[in-house]
Amino acid sequence: MFKKPDYLISLATASLLINVEVKVWSATRQDRSVSDEITSAKNADREAGKFIQNLLAGDPRHKKILMHRQSVYNWLKRLSYDWAGSQRLLPMARLEKTKTEYRELETEHANLVDDFVAHYPSIVAQMAFSQGTMFDKTLYPSEQEVRNRFSMKLFIAPVPVADFRCAVAQEIIEDMNQYYSQQANDQIHEIMAASCEQLLDYIERIAHACSEPEEGKRKPKVYESTIQGAKELIDTLATFNIIEDPKIEAIRKQARQVLANYTAEDIRDSEAVKATVKDGMDDILSKFGMKF
């Protein structure tokens, strides 16, 4: 009989489900007439190719919005872990940081959209020249319609206690014991393995930054973003080591002790501090099979 691990329940109190939905107007359409011209000229079947028309022809303001959307998704991926579809698992310890950074990203998104909409009439006018005979004014929505096609929303929800990854109901244990328990265990262990890899990556980068340069190469530099990123992950894992993995806890504790209250400036300005940090990080990597 499958015994429900305690960490499956603790997961519901140690984390949240999060998703950010960023909607943008792609400003693209399939032009069937141009597609037919091309396939006909190449003596190809009508279904052999498609021509996608970019209604904004690479407008820089529109490009910035598209790039910002990708930045938001990259940001969310760094802070959270794969869970189910678009929903991602966020450690509770990162909630306030996430909300603060989201508000900044939301403001950036709104400013980019405002700037795009303010210039939209002139952009459409420019497209009359850029698009040539493909230009069709009816394909361009009004300013208000365009604004409505952009949005950015944050969704946060508790991890359902009834979720099979957190608690497997007794009535389905009899029929699906092996499937559900294995899936739950695998996903949670993958999340913790990813956390451990992230921490070891920070440790390796810090060790490298504190090392002497190879002959003919530039001296490595210690960045404050790297030090702070490592400390943030160390503090997160103090409450997010939900499977109580002794390896993760050992790495976390030693890394916290080595970094102490040092800043990147402390490490750059003191050869003694730099040597202490490097030796400490090398020791961690040596113990856990990733010697730098």
Protein Blocks (a to p, Z undefined) as FASTA:
>chain_A
ZZddfklmmmmmmpccddddddddekpacdfklmmmmmmmnopafklpccdddfkgopak
lmmmmmmmmmmmmmmmmmmccfehjbccddfklmmmmmmmmmmmmmmmmmmmmmmmmmmm
mmmmmmmmmnmmmbcfklpccfklmmmmgccddddddddfklmkloccfklmmmmmmmmm
mmmmmmmmmmmmmmmmmmmmmmmmmmmmmpccdehiacddddfklmmmmmmmmmmmmmmm
mnopaklmmmmmmmmmmnmmacfklmmmpmklmmmmmmmmmmmmmmnopaZZ
